[in-house]
Structures are given as C-alpha cells and as structure tokens.
C-alpha cells in the first residue's frame, strides 16, 4: 500500500482517490466539557452508520488512514485526536482515564446521535474501556479493541530493561525508536519521520501521565464484561492468552490473531485488518 500520497491528501484536505469513489477528509474541532479544543478527521456520508477510531499513546488520528480510505465510502468515519495528540490542544491537565473517557463522550455527543462502532488501539483500548466504565454502552453498536490488555488473565509480563549508561537519549530519538518498533514492514522513512514528529506534540509530562494510569487491572476487565455488545479483539501473541479467556468467558466475542505484524497491525497488515473489520461489521454490527 502506498501511504505517502494519501497522507499528503489528508494533511492538505484534498479528496483521496482510491480504487472506488473519491473520499474527502475534513478537519473538524469541538470543545470538550472542560473547555479543551479537540480535533478529529471526518469522512464519508454523515447519514451513514458511524465508526469512531481512537489511536494509541501519542499517536495522531491520521494513523488510521488505511481505514479511512477503506470505510469512508460506505460509513461515516471519525478518527479522533485525543487531547495532547495530533491537532488537538495539549493542556497541562486531563491525562487520566476518567477525563479521556469524558472526551470520547463529548466527541460522540458532538458528531452523532446514534450508536457507533468504536475501534480503539493500544492506549485507545484503555480509553475506550474507561468510556464504557463511566458512560455505559447505550451509544455503542459494538467495540473493536486492538493489541492491548483488557485486564484479563494472564497479566502482561514486564519487559527486561536494557542497561543504560549516561544521560538518556534526546526525546526525539527515543520517540523515533518507539515509532520504528511499531512496524514489521517499514512504511518508509518519510512516514516514520512524520509520525515521529506527531508524537512530539504530546508534552513530555503528559506522555508520562498517559503511561501511568492508576487503575487496577480489574477496572478494565470489569468494563469489558459490563457490556454485551459485539466485540472483536485483534491482537498479537502477547495477548493471545487473554484473547482465549475472553472468547471462552464472554458471549458475543470474536478474536483475531496477528502472528506477523507490528503493534500498528492495522497499518502493517492493513488489508487483513480491513477485511476482518468489514466482515465483523457486516455479520455482527449492521446487518
């Protein structure tokens, strides 16, 4: 998949020409209930069923480009920039699960009056589950949770640290290493440069707070079992055991295993992810 022309089109607000009809992507903003200016991308017919994409830690909305171009021809697609990310404002406050959940609630109140399918990735999984914990599932048609824990057993194993001598490397270098590590198939240096630059929009203090959510693992597990809405859990090997337990214990659940993709599996293996999401939507969400 050639991403660079599509990303340029998104950045400049042009129509994205795909194999089918053109997709026009709009920049939109709204005010959260605590007064923060938040951004999202919008594409597709406003009267169609709505899919909301929530990205991971420090990631921008446009990382969902392969999904925007695939689904906006038939669905109303929203890709969210959480506070401190992408083109949203970066205040000094609000980097907690409760506030991020409320930001999602504010977004849904702003963009659509009907139930939506939320697709959350990485930290977006936790933010989505925090939304369910605080606001319930009345406005949800279903959930897609991508490559993070849902608080099931077994707990994640700590990664062994590498010994480091001397001062830490500059933050841009650290973030470039993090971004590069999300892919098994390189999307190209220009893409990695742009994505790294986007991560640096998140203030350093905010990025630390987002990695230190204080809730126990049961908080996320309770949320995922509190709703009976259709759920697709798409994960890499780290979370296979949690996926097995979720499938066994929670009705209305499907799992998808990605053996050969990086953390950003919806970019790394976009064709497979989009096919799985399309099938899930047609069979379980909007028949």
Secondary structure, DSSP 8 states (H G I E B T S, - for coil): ---HHHHHHHHHT-EEE-SSSEEEEEEEEEE-TTS-EEEEEEES-TTS-EEEEE--TT--GGGGHHHHHHHTTTSEEEEEE-TTSTTS---SS--SHHHHHHHHHHHHHHH-SS-EEEEEETHHHHHHHHHHHHH-STTEEEEEEESS--S-SS-----------SS---HHHHHHHHHHTT-SS---HHHHHHHHHHHTTS-HHHHHHHT-----HHHHHHHHHH--SEEEEEE-GGGHHHHHHHHHHSSSEEEEE-SS--SSHHHHTHHHHHHHHHHHIIIII--
